[in-house]
Amino acid sequence: MTDQQLALEAISDAQLILEEYLQPWPKDNARILEKLVEVLERPALIVAVSRLQQHGN
């Protein structure tokens, strides 16, 4: 998977988590935040974003 694909996948996953947060029914906000952190702290994503930032400079 390319760096761009990893980043897009993470954005898509994060959007789904945020959609869950925006739903009107009772929810576990702490768990939603944990899920978002899990997505954004994926080791492969961190490396991919770092490489993308280096190429952008």
PDBQT receptor file of N, H, CA, C and O in Angstrom, charges set to zero:
ATOM      1  N   MET A   1       0.850  -1.171   0.000  1.00  0.00    +0.000 N 
ATOM      2  CA  MET A   1       0.000   0.000   0.000  1.00  0.00    +0.000 C 
ATOM      3  C   MET A   1       0.899   1.237   0.000  1.00  0.00    +0.000 C 
ATOM      4  O   MET A   1       1.900   1.287   0.714  1.00  0.00    +0.000 OA
ATOM      5  N   THR A   2       0.536   2.218  -0.794  1.00  0.00    +0.000 N 
ATOM      6  H   THR A   2      -0.278   2.178  -1.374  1.00  0.00    +0.000 HD
ATOM      7  CA  THR A   2       1.349   3.430  -0.867  1.00  0.00    +0.000 C 
ATOM      8  C   THR A   2       1.086   4.325   0.343  1.00  0.00    +0.000 C 
ATOM      9  O   THR A   2       0.119   4.136   1.081  1.00  0.00    +0.000 OA
ATOM     10  N   ASP A   3       1.967   5.298   0.524  1.00  0.00    +0.000 N 
ATOM     11  H   ASP A   3       2.752   5.451  -0.076  1.00  0.00    +0.000 HD
ATOM     12  CA  ASP A   3       1.786   6.255   1.617  1.00  0.00    +0.000 C 
ATOM     13  C   ASP A   3       0.457   6.995   1.472  1.00  0.00    +0.000 C 
ATOM     14  O   ASP A   3      -0.254   7.210   2.454  1.00  0.00    +0.000 OA
ATOM     15  N   GLN A   4       0.133   7.377   0.253  1.00  0.00    +0.000 N 
ATOM     16  H   GLN A   4       0.710   7.202  -0.544  1.00  0.00    +0.000 HD
ATOM     17  CA  GLN A   4      -1.122   8.077   0.001  1.00  0.00    +0.000 C 
ATOM     18  C   GLN A   4      -2.319   7.188   0.347  1.00  0.00    +0.000 C 
ATOM     19  O   GLN A   4      -3.296   7.657   0.932  1.00  0.00    +0.000 OA
ATOM     20  N   GLN A   5      -2.242   5.927  -0.010  1.00  0.00    +0.000 N 
ATOM     21  H   GLN A   5      -1.449   5.546  -0.486  1.00  0.00    +0.000 HD
ATOM     22  CA  GLN A   5      -3.337   5.004   0.296  1.00  0.00    +0.000 C 
ATOM     23  C   GLN A   5      -3.504   4.825   1.806  1.00  0.00    +0.000 C 
ATOM     24  O   GLN A   5      -4.625   4.792   2.315  1.00  0.00    +0.000 OA
ATOM     25  N   LEU A   6      -2.380   4.710   2.514  1.00  0.00    +0.000 N 
ATOM     26  H   LEU A   6      -1.470   4.737   2.101  1.00  0.00    +0.000 HD
ATOM     27  CA  LEU A   6      -2.442   4.590   3.978  1.00  0.00    +0.000 C 
ATOM     28  C   LEU A   6      -3.094   5.823   4.597  1.00  0.00    +0.000 C 
ATOM     29  O   LEU A   6      -3.922   5.709   5.500  1.00  0.00    +0.000 OA
ATOM     30  N   ALA A   7      -2.715   6.995   4.106  1.00  0.00    +0.000 N 
ATOM     31  H   ALA A   7      -2.042   7.087   3.372  1.00  0.00    +0.000 HD
ATOM     32  CA  ALA A   7      -3.279   8.232   4.629  1.00  0.00    +0.000 C 
ATOM     33  C   ALA A   7      -4.773   8.322   4.324  1.00  0.00    +0.000 C 
ATOM     34  O   ALA A   7      -5.559   8.703   5.192  1.00  0.00    +0.000 OA
ATOM     35  N   LEU A   8      -5.168   7.979   3.111  1.00  0.00    +0.000 N 
ATOM     36  H   LEU A   8      -4.530   7.670   2.406  1.00  0.00    +0.000 HD
ATOM     37  CA  LEU A   8      -6.582   8.022   2.748  1.00  0.00    +0.000 C 
ATOM     38  C   LEU A   8      -7.408   7.025   3.551  1.00  0.00    +0.000 C 
ATOM     39  O   LEU A   8      -8.536   7.320   3.947  1.00  0.00    +0.000 OA
ATOM     40  N   GLU A   9      -6.850   5.858   3.787  1.00  0.00    +0.000 N 
ATOM     41  H   GLU A   9      -5.934   5.619   3.465  1.00  0.00    +0.000 HD
ATOM     42  CA  GLU A   9      -7.543   4.853   4.586  1.00  0.00    +0.000 C 
ATOM     43  C   GLU A   9      -7.761   5.373   6.013  1.00  0.00    +0.000 C 
ATOM     44  O   GLU A   9      -8.840   5.208   6.582  1.00  0.00    +0.000 OA
ATOM     45  N   ALA A  10      -6.742   5.991   6.575  1.00  0.00    +0.000 N 
ATOM     46  H   ALA A  10      -5.865   6.125   6.113  1.00  0.00    +0.000 HD
ATOM     47  CA  ALA A  10      -6.854   6.530   7.932  1.00  0.00    +0.000 C 
ATOM     48  C   ALA A  10      -7.885   7.659   7.989  1.00  0.00    +0.000 C 
ATOM     49  O   ALA A  10      -8.660   7.747   8.941  1.00  0.00    +0.000 OA
ATOM     50  N   ILE A  11      -7.892   8.512   6.977  1.00  0.00    +0.000 N 
ATOM     51  H   ILE A  11      -7.262   8.440   6.204  1.00  0.00    +0.000 HD
ATOM     52  CA  ILE A  11      -8.875   9.598   6.940  1.00  0.00    +0.000 C 
ATOM     53  C   ILE A  11     -10.283   9.018   6.858  1.00  0.00    +0.000 C 
ATOM     54  O   ILE A  11     -11.190   9.484   7.548  1.00  0.00    +0.000 OA
ATOM     55  N   SER A  12     -10.464   8.018   6.029  1.00  0.00    +0.000 N 
ATOM     56  H   SER A  12      -9.728   7.639   5.469  1.00  0.00    +0.000 HD
ATOM     57  CA  SER A  12     -11.762   7.375   5.890  1.00  0.00    +0.000 C 
ATOM     58  C   SER A  12     -12.201   6.748   7.213  1.00  0.00    +0.000 C 
ATOM     59  O   SER A  12     -13.348   6.910   7.631  1.00  0.00    +0.000 OA
ATOM     60  N   ASP A  13     -11.293   6.038   7.865  1.00  0.00    +0.000 N 
ATOM     61  H   ASP A  13     -10.361   5.907   7.526  1.00  0.00    +0.000 HD
ATOM     62  CA  ASP A  13     -11.600   5.424   9.161  1.00  0.00    +0.000 C 
ATOM     63  C   ASP A  13     -11.941   6.491  10.199  1.00  0.00    +0.000 C 
ATOM     64  O   ASP A  13     -12.877   6.325  10.981  1.00  0.00    +0.000 OA
ATOM     65  N   ALA A  14     -11.181   7.581  10.204  1.00  0.00    +0.000 N 
ATOM     66  H   ALA A  14     -10.420   7.715   9.569  1.00  0.00    +0.000 HD
ATOM     67  CA  ALA A  14     -11.430   8.665  11.155  1.00  0.00    +0.000 C 
ATOM     68  C   ALA A  14     -12.794   9.307  10.899  1.00  0.00    +0.000 C 
ATOM     69  O   ALA A  14     -13.503   9.655  11.843  1.00  0.00    +0.000 OA
ATOM     70  N   GLN A  15     -13.159   9.462   9.636  1.00  0.00    +0.000 N 
ATOM     71  H   GLN A  15     -12.583   9.178   8.869  1.00  0.00    +0.000 HD
ATOM     72  CA  GLN A  15     -14.465  10.036   9.322  1.00  0.00    +0.000 C 
ATOM     73  C   GLN A  15     -15.595   9.154   9.849  1.00  0.00    +0.000 C 
ATOM     74  O   GLN A  15     -16.590   9.662  10.366  1.00  0.00    +0.000 OA
ATOM     75  N   LEU A  16     -15.446   7.846   9.721  1.00  0.00    +0.000 N 
ATOM     76  H   LEU A  16     -14.638   7.433   9.301  1.00  0.00    +0.000 HD
ATOM     77  CA  LEU A  16     -16.468   6.932  10.244  1.00  0.00    +0.000 C 
ATOM     78  C   LEU A  16     -16.593   7.057  11.764  1.00  0.00    +0.000 C 
ATOM     79  O   LEU A  16     -17.696   7.023  12.310  1.00  0.00    +0.000 OA
ATOM     80  N   ILE A  17     -15.467   7.201  12.426  1.00  0.00    +0.000 N 
ATOM     81  H   ILE A  17     -14.572   7.229  11.982  1.00  0.00    +0.000 HD
ATOM     82  CA  ILE A  17     -15.475   7.352  13.882  1.00  0.00    +0.000 C 
ATOM     83  C   ILE A  17     -16.152   8.670  14.263  1.00  0.00    +0.000 C 
ATOM     84  O   ILE A  17     -16.924   8.716  15.220  1.00  0.00    +0.000 OA
ATOM     85  N   LEU A  18     -15.868   9.725  13.527  1.00  0.00    +0.000 N 
ATOM     86  H   LEU A  18     -15.240   9.687  12.749  1.00  0.00    +0.000 HD
ATOM     87  CA  LEU A  18     -16.502  11.014  13.814  1.00  0.00    +0.000 C 
ATOM     88  C   LEU A  18     -18.002  10.972  13.536  1.00  0.00    +0.000 C 
ATOM     89  O   LEU A  18     -18.780  11.614  14.242  1.00  0.00    +0.000 OA
ATOM     90  N   GLU A  19     -18.410  10.231  12.525  1.00  0.00    +0.000 N 
ATOM     91  H   GLU A  19     -17.778   9.710  11.951  1.00  0.00    +0.000 HD
ATOM     92  CA  GLU A  19     -19.838  10.055  12.263  1.00  0.00    +0.000 C 
ATOM     93  C   GLU A  19     -20.512   9.385  13.461  1.00  0.00    +0.000 C 
ATOM     94  O   GLU A  19     -21.620   9.754  13.851  1.00  0.00    +0.000 OA
ATOM     95  N   GLU A  20     -19.827   8.395  14.037  1.00  0.00    +0.000 N 
ATOM     96  H   GLU A  20     -18.927   8.095  13.720  1.00  0.00    +0.000 HD
ATOM     97  CA  GLU A  20     -20.358   7.731  15.233  1.00  0.00    +0.000 C 
ATOM     98  C   GLU A  20     -20.518   8.741  16.362  1.00  0.00    +0.000 C 
ATOM     99  O   GLU A  20     -21.527   8.738  17.067  1.00  0.00    +0.000 OA
ATOM    100  N   TYR A  21     -19.523   9.601  16.531  1.00  0.00    +0.000 N 
ATOM    101  H   TYR A  21     -18.703   9.603  15.958  1.00  0.00    +0.000 HD
ATOM    102  CA  TYR A  21     -19.567  10.613  17.588  1.00  0.00    +0.000 C 
ATOM    103  C   TYR A  21     -20.744  11.573  17.394  1.00  0.00    +0.000 C 
ATOM    104  O   TYR A  21     -21.349  12.015  18.371  1.00  0.00    +0.000 OA
ATOM    105  N   LEU A  22     -21.066  11.890  16.160  1.00  0.00    +0.000 N 
ATOM    106  H   LEU A  22     -20.574  11.531  15.367  1.00  0.00    +0.000 HD
ATOM    107  CA  LEU A  22     -22.113  12.867  15.864  1.00  0.00    +0.000 C 
ATOM    108  C   LEU A  22     -23.534  12.299  15.944  1.00  0.00    +0.000 C 
ATOM    109  O   LEU A  22     -24.506  13.047  15.840  1.00  0.00    +0.000 OA
ATOM    110  N   GLN A  23     -23.654  10.993  16.126  1.00  0.00    +0.000 N 
ATOM    111  H   GLN A  23     -22.864  10.386  16.210  1.00  0.00    +0.000 HD
ATOM    112  CA  GLN A  23     -24.982  10.388  16.225  1.00  0.00    +0.000 C 
ATOM    113  C   GLN A  23     -25.661  10.840  17.517  1.00  0.00    +0.000 C 
ATOM    114  O   GLN A  23     -24.995  11.062  18.528  1.00  0.00    +0.000 OA
ATOM    115  N   PRO A  24     -26.988  10.974  17.478  1.00  0.00    +0.000 N 
ATOM    116  CA  PRO A  24     -27.703  11.509  18.637  1.00  0.00    +0.000 C 
ATOM    117  C   PRO A  24     -27.886  10.538  19.802  1.00  0.00    +0.000 C 
ATOM    118  O   PRO A  24     -28.190  10.969  20.914  1.00  0.00    +0.000 OA
ATOM    119  N   TRP A  25     -27.709   9.241  19.569  1.00  0.00    +0.000 N 
ATOM    120  H   TRP A  25     -27.463   8.891  18.665  1.00  0.00    +0.000 HD
ATOM    121  CA  TRP A  25     -27.958   8.298  20.659  1.00  0.00    +0.000 C 
ATOM    122  C   TRP A  25     -26.827   8.310  21.680  1.00  0.00    +0.000 C 
ATOM    123  O   TRP A  25     -25.731   8.791  21.394  1.00  0.00    +0.000 OA
ATOM    124  N   PRO A  26     -27.094   7.783  22.866  1.00  0.00    +0.000 N 
ATOM    125  CA  PRO A  26     -26.046   7.745  23.905  1.00  0.00    +0.000 C 
ATOM    126  C   PRO A  26     -24.814   7.000  23.395  1.00  0.00    +0.000 C 
ATOM    127  O   PRO A  26     -24.923   5.995  22.692  1.00  0.00    +0.000 OA
ATOM    128  N   LYS A  27     -23.672   7.500  23.755  1.00  0.00    +0.000 N 
ATOM    129  H   LYS A  27     -23.583   8.316  24.326  1.00  0.00    +0.000 HD
ATOM    130  CA  LYS A  27     -22.434   6.901  23.273  1.00  0.00    +0.000 C 
ATOM    131  C   LYS A  27     -21.349   6.989  24.335  1.00  0.00    +0.000 C 
ATOM    132  O   LYS A  27     -21.445   7.749  25.299  1.00  0.00    +0.000 OA
ATOM    133  N   ASP A  28     -20.334   6.200  24.128  1.00  0.00    +0.000 N 
ATOM    134  H   ASP A  28     -20.256   5.583  23.345  1.00  0.00    +0.000 HD
ATOM    135  CA  ASP A  28     -19.176   6.190  25.019  1.00  0.00    +0.000 C 
ATOM    136  C   ASP A  28     -18.106   7.067  24.375  1.00  0.00    +0.000 C 
ATOM    137  O   ASP A  28     -17.298   6.592  23.576  1.00  0.00    +0.000 OA
ATOM    138  N   ASN A  29     -18.108   8.348  24.729  1.00  0.00    +0.000 N 
ATOM    139  H   ASN A  29     -18.764   8.734  25.378  1.00  0.00    +0.000 HD
ATOM    140  CA  ASN A  29     -17.175   9.287  24.096  1.00  0.00    +0.000 C 
ATOM    141  C   ASN A  29     -15.723   8.925  24.338  1.00  0.00    +0.000 C 
ATOM    142  O   ASN A  29     -14.877   9.144  23.471  1.00  0.00    +0.000 OA
ATOM    143  N   ALA A  30     -15.425   8.378  25.492  1.00  0.00    +0.000 N 
ATOM    144  H   ALA A  30     -16.113   8.199  26.197  1.00  0.00    +0.000 HD
ATOM    145  CA  ALA A  30     -14.039   7.980  25.772  1.00  0.00    +0.000 C 
ATOM    146  C   ALA A  30     -13.607   6.880  24.815  1.00  0.00    +0.000 C 
ATOM    147  O   ALA A  30     -12.487   6.905  24.304  1.00  0.00    +0.000 OA
ATOM    148  N   ARG A  31     -14.483   5.919  24.569  1.00  0.00    +0.000 N 
ATOM    149  H   ARG A  31     -15.393   5.899  24.984  1.00  0.00    +0.000 HD
ATOM    150  CA  ARG A  31     -14.150   4.829  23.637  1.00  0.00    +0.000 C 
ATOM    151  C   ARG A  31     -14.016   5.355  22.207  1.00  0.00    +0.000 C 
ATOM    152  O   ARG A  31     -13.149   4.903  21.460  1.00  0.00    +0.000 OA
ATOM    153  N   ILE A  32     -14.859   6.295  21.829  1.00  0.00    +0.000 N 
ATOM    154  H   ILE A  32     -15.564   6.663  22.436  1.00  0.00    +0.000 HD
ATOM    155  CA  ILE A  32     -14.766   6.883  20.493  1.00  0.00    +0.000 C 
ATOM    156  C   ILE A  32     -13.419   7.579  20.334  1.00  0.00    +0.000 C 
ATOM    157  O   ILE A  32     -12.768   7.442  19.298  1.00  0.00    +0.000 OA
ATOM    158  N   LEU A  33     -13.000   8.320  21.350  1.00  0.00    +0.000 N 
ATOM    159  H   LEU A  33     -13.529   8.430  22.191  1.00  0.00    +0.000 HD
ATOM    160  CA  LEU A  33     -11.700   8.985  21.297  1.00  0.00    +0.000 C 
ATOM    161  C   LEU A  33     -10.572   7.962  21.210  1.00  0.00    +0.000 C 
ATOM    162  O   LEU A  33      -9.615   8.163  20.463  1.00  0.00    +0.000 OA
ATOM    163  N   GLU A  34     -10.671   6.879  21.957  1.00  0.00    +0.000 N 
ATOM    164  H   GLU A  34     -11.449   6.716  22.564  1.00  0.00    +0.000 HD
ATOM    165  CA  GLU A  34      -9.658   5.813  21.895  1.00  0.00    +0.000 C 
ATOM    166  C   GLU A  34      -9.564   5.238  20.482  1.00  0.00    +0.000 C 
ATOM    167  O   GLU A  34      -8.468   4.993  19.977  1.00  0.00    +0.000 OA
ATOM    168  N   LYS A  35     -10.721   5.023  19.846  1.00  0.00    +0.000 N 
ATOM    169  H   LYS A  35     -11.611   5.222  20.256  1.00  0.00    +0.000 HD
ATOM    170  CA  LYS A  35     -10.717   4.482  18.488  1.00  0.00    +0.000 C 
ATOM    171  C   LYS A  35     -10.039   5.452  17.524  1.00  0.00    +0.000 C 
ATOM    172  O   LYS A  35      -9.288   5.035  16.643  1.00  0.00    +0.000 OA
ATOM    173  N   LEU A  36     -10.305   6.747  17.692  1.00  0.00    +0.000 N 
ATOM    174  H   LEU A  36     -10.915   7.086  18.408  1.00  0.00    +0.000 HD
ATOM    175  CA  LEU A  36      -9.694   7.749  16.821  1.00  0.00    +0.000 C 
ATOM    176  C   LEU A  36      -8.184   7.785  17.021  1.00  0.00    +0.000 C 
ATOM    177  O   LEU A  36      -7.427   7.869  16.054  1.00  0.00    +0.000 OA
ATOM    178  N   VAL A  37      -7.754   7.722  18.265  1.00  0.00    +0.000 N 
ATOM    179  H   VAL A  37      -8.369   7.654  19.050  1.00  0.00    +0.000 HD
ATOM    180  CA  VAL A  37      -6.315   7.706  18.556  1.00  0.00    +0.000 C 
ATOM    181  C   VAL A  37      -5.667   6.458  17.956  1.00  0.00    +0.000 C 
ATOM    182  O   VAL A  37      -4.570   6.537  17.402  1.00  0.00    +0.000 OA
ATOM    183  N   GLU A  38      -6.332   5.316  18.063  1.00  0.00    +0.000 N 
ATOM    184  H   GLU A  38      -7.223   5.253  18.513  1.00  0.00    +0.000 HD
ATOM    185  CA  GLU A  38      -5.797   4.078  17.483  1.00  0.00    +0.000 C 
ATOM    186  C   GLU A  38      -5.557   4.231  15.982  1.00  0.00    +0.000 C 
ATOM    187  O   GLU A  38      -4.541   3.777  15.457  1.00  0.00    +0.000 OA
ATOM    188  N   VAL A  39      -6.496   4.871  15.304  1.00  0.00    +0.000 N 
ATOM    189  H   VAL A  39      -7.322   5.240  15.731  1.00  0.00    +0.000 HD
ATOM    190  CA  VAL A  39      -6.344   5.079  13.859  1.00  0.00    +0.000 C 
ATOM    191  C   VAL A  39      -5.160   6.000  13.576  1.00  0.00    +0.000 C 
ATOM    192  O   VAL A  39      -4.313   5.697  12.736  1.00  0.00    +0.000 OA
ATOM    193  N   LEU A  40      -5.110   7.124  14.284  1.00  0.00    +0.000 N 
ATOM    194  H   LEU A  40      -5.799   7.370  14.967  1.00  0.00    +0.000 HD
ATOM    195  CA  LEU A  40      -4.099   8.130  13.986  1.00  0.00    +0.000 C 
ATOM    196  C   LEU A  40      -2.705   7.758  14.476  1.00  0.00    +0.000 C 
ATOM    197  O   LEU A  40      -1.721   8.359  14.044  1.00  0.00    +0.000 OA
ATOM    198  N   GLU A  41      -2.605   6.777  15.368  1.00  0.00    +0.000 N 
ATOM    199  H   GLU A  41      -3.404   6.289  15.718  1.00  0.00    +0.000 HD
ATOM    200  CA  GLU A  41      -1.297   6.366  15.871  1.00  0.00    +0.000 C 
ATOM    201  C   GLU A  41      -0.814   5.048  15.264  1.00  0.00    +0.000 C 
ATOM    202  O   GLU A  41       0.107   4.424  15.790  1.00  0.00    +0.000 OA
ATOM    203  N   ARG A  42      -1.427   4.627  14.170  1.00  0.00    +0.000 N 
ATOM    204  H   ARG A  42      -2.176   5.134  13.742  1.00  0.00    +0.000 HD
ATOM    205  CA  ARG A  42      -0.948   3.419  13.501  1.00  0.00    +0.000 C 
ATOM    206  C   ARG A  42       0.497   3.659  13.063  1.00  0.00    +0.000 C 
ATOM    207  O   ARG A  42       0.779   4.647  12.385  1.00  0.00    +0.000 OA
ATOM    208  N   PRO A  43       1.410   2.770  13.442  1.00  0.00    +0.000 N 
ATOM    209  CA  PRO A  43       2.819   2.977  13.094  1.00  0.00    +0.000 C 
ATOM    210  C   PRO A  43       3.043   3.185  11.596  1.00  0.00    +0.000 C 
ATOM    211  O   PRO A  43       3.819   4.057  11.205  1.00  0.00    +0.000 OA
ATOM    212  N   ALA A  44       2.386   2.409  10.772  1.00  0.00    +0.000 N 
ATOM    213  H   ALA A  44       1.756   1.700  11.090  1.00  0.00    +0.000 HD
ATOM    214  CA  ALA A  44       2.569   2.561   9.323  1.00  0.00    +0.000 C 
ATOM    215  C   ALA A  44       2.084   3.927   8.856  1.00  0.00    +0.000 C 
ATOM    216  O   ALA A  44       2.672   4.517   7.950  1.00  0.00    +0.000 OA
ATOM    217  N   LEU A  45       1.027   4.430   9.461  1.00  0.00    +0.000 N 
ATOM    218  H   LEU A  45       0.549   3.951  10.197  1.00  0.00    +0.000 HD
ATOM    219  CA  LEU A  45       0.512   5.748   9.087  1.00  0.00    +0.000 C 
ATOM    220  C   LEU A  45       1.486   6.843   9.493  1.00  0.00    +0.000 C 
ATOM    221  O   LEU A  45       1.731   7.776   8.728  1.00  0.00    +0.000 OA
ATOM    222  N   ILE A  46       2.037   6.734  10.682  1.00  0.00    +0.000 N 
ATOM    223  H   ILE A  46       1.838   5.976  11.304  1.00  0.00    +0.000 HD
ATOM    224  CA  ILE A  46       2.994   7.746  11.154  1.00  0.00    +0.000 C 
ATOM    225  C   ILE A  46       4.188   7.824  10.212  1.00  0.00    +0.000 C 
ATOM    226  O   ILE A  46       4.639   8.916   9.865  1.00  0.00    +0.000 OA
ATOM    227  N   VAL A  47       4.695   6.679   9.803  1.00  0.00    +0.000 N 
ATOM    228  H   VAL A  47       4.329   5.792  10.085  1.00  0.00    +0.000 HD
ATOM    229  CA  VAL A  47       5.829   6.643   8.872  1.00  0.00    +0.000 C 
ATOM    230  C   VAL A  47       5.415   7.220   7.520  1.00  0.00    +0.000 C 
ATOM    231  O   VAL A  47       6.154   8.007   6.927  1.00  0.00    +0.000 OA
ATOM    232  N   ALA A  48       4.239   6.832   7.034  1.00  0.00    +0.000 N 
ATOM    233  H   ALA A  48       3.639   6.193   7.516  1.00  0.00    +0.000 HD
ATOM    234  CA  ALA A  48       3.773   7.296   5.729  1.00  0.00    +0.000 C 
ATOM    235  C   ALA A  48       3.596   8.816   5.723  1.00  0.00    +0.000 C 
ATOM    236  O   ALA A  48       4.012   9.486   4.777  1.00  0.00    +0.000 OA
ATOM    237  N   VAL A  49       2.987   9.354   6.766  1.00  0.00    +0.000 N 
ATOM    238  H   VAL A  49       2.650   8.810   7.534  1.00  0.00    +0.000 HD
ATOM    239  CA  VAL A  49       2.778  10.798   6.834  1.00  0.00    +0.000 C 
ATOM    240  C   VAL A  49       4.119  11.523   6.914  1.00  0.00    +0.000 C 
ATOM    241  O   VAL A  49       4.292  12.576   6.301  1.00  0.00    +0.000 OA
ATOM    242  N   SER A  50       5.045  10.979   7.650  1.00  0.00    +0.000 N 
ATOM    243  H   SER A  50       4.905  10.124   8.148  1.00  0.00    +0.000 HD
ATOM    244  CA  SER A  50       6.378  11.570   7.731  1.00  0.00    +0.000 C 
ATOM    245  C   SER A  50       7.036  11.643   6.351  1.00  0.00    +0.000 C 
ATOM    246  O   SER A  50       7.607  12.666   5.972  1.00  0.00    +0.000 OA
ATOM    247  N   ARG A  51       6.943  10.538   5.612  1.00  0.00    +0.000 N 
ATOM    248  H   ARG A  51       6.480   9.707   5.920  1.00  0.00    +0.000 HD
ATOM    249  CA  ARG A  51       7.519  10.539   4.256  1.00  0.00    +0.000 C 
ATOM    250  C   ARG A  51       6.815  11.524   3.342  1.00  0.00    +0.000 C 
ATOM    251  O   ARG A  51       7.463  12.214   2.555  1.00  0.00    +0.000 OA
ATOM    252  N   LEU A  52       5.502  11.595   3.438  1.00  0.00    +0.000 N 
ATOM    253  H   LEU A  52       4.976  11.034   4.077  1.00  0.00    +0.000 HD
ATOM    254  CA  LEU A  52       4.752  12.531   2.618  1.00  0.00    +0.000 C 
ATOM    255  C   LEU A  52       5.124  13.974   2.948  1.00  0.00    +0.000 C 
ATOM    256  O   LEU A  52       5.229  14.812   2.052  1.00  0.00    +0.000 OA
ATOM    257  N   GLN A  53       5.321  14.260   4.214  1.00  0.00    +0.000 N 
ATOM    258  H   GLN A  53       5.236  13.579   4.942  1.00  0.00    +0.000 HD
ATOM    259  CA  GLN A  53       5.717  15.614   4.624  1.00  0.00    +0.000 C 
ATOM    260  C   GLN A  53       7.111  15.948   4.103  1.00  0.00    +0.000 C 
ATOM    261  O   GLN A  53       7.361  17.076   3.679  1.00  0.00    +0.000 OA
ATOM    262  N   GLN A  54       8.011  14.982   4.132  1.00  0.00    +0.000 N 
ATOM    263  H   GLN A  54       7.808  14.065   4.477  1.00  0.00    +0.000 HD
ATOM    264  CA  GLN A  54       9.370  15.223   3.626  1.00  0.00    +0.000 C 
ATOM    265  C   GLN A  54       9.359  15.495   2.134  1.00  0.00    +0.000 C 
ATOM    266  O   GLN A  54      10.114  16.339   1.651  1.00  0.00    +0.000 OA
ATOM    267  N   HIS A  55       8.514  14.792   1.403  1.00  0.00    +0.000 N 
ATOM    268  H   HIS A  55       7.901  14.107   1.795  1.00  0.00    +0.000 HD
ATOM    269  CA  HIS A  55       8.438  14.987  -0.044  1.00  0.00    +0.000 C 
ATOM    270  C   HIS A  55       7.750  16.292  -0.393  1.00  0.00    +0.000 C 
ATOM    271  O   HIS A  55       7.962  16.843  -1.474  1.00  0.00    +0.000 OA
ATOM    272  N   GLY A  56       6.927  16.789   0.521  1.00  0.00    +0.000 N 
ATOM    273  H   GLY A  56       6.756  16.341   1.399  1.00  0.00    +0.000 HD
ATOM    274  CA  GLY A  56       6.206  18.031   0.281  1.00  0.00    +0.000 C 
ATOM    275  C   GLY A  56       7.051  19.266   0.512  1.00  0.00    +0.000 C 
ATOM    276  O   GLY A  56       6.688  20.356   0.070  1.00  0.00    +0.000 OA
ATOM    277  N   ASN A  57       8.156  19.115   1.189  1.00  0.00    +0.000 N 
ATOM    278  H   ASN A  57       8.451  18.230   1.548  1.00  0.00    +0.000 HD
ATOM    279  CA  ASN A  57       9.035  20.270   1.488  1.00  0.00    +0.000 C 
ATOM    280  C   ASN A  57      10.073  20.486   0.432  1.00  0.00    +0.000 C 
ATOM    281  O   ASN A  57      10.879  21.410   0.539  1.00  0.00    +0.000 OA
TER     282      ASN A  57
